[in-house]
């Protein structure tokens, strides 16, 4: 399996895992938005809490120039920092909200 396919599978597994969690408010769904042509991936919350409209990005991840870019991470623990049963590939993660920083994550096998 090539690196791009590994990255796509890794991101899809994260989206799948987090889409199972439901907000505690009333009628709110968690939706996966997956664009494998341009490698854009999002997890959004959509719905209603009483009379208030809920719509926002929980996760936004892109693959650009051979790197996984975490554009937005609204999870409690942070997807790059959390312990997980998923096997993480050795990847380069970039956070665009700071100067370009890349880190190699060790494999958690």
Secondary structure, DSSP 8 states (H G I E B T S, - for coil): --HHHHHHHHHHHHHHHHHT---SSSEEEEEEEEETTTTEEEEEEEEEETTEEEEEEEEEEEEETTEEEEEEE-SSS-TTT---SS-----EEEETTSS--EEE-----
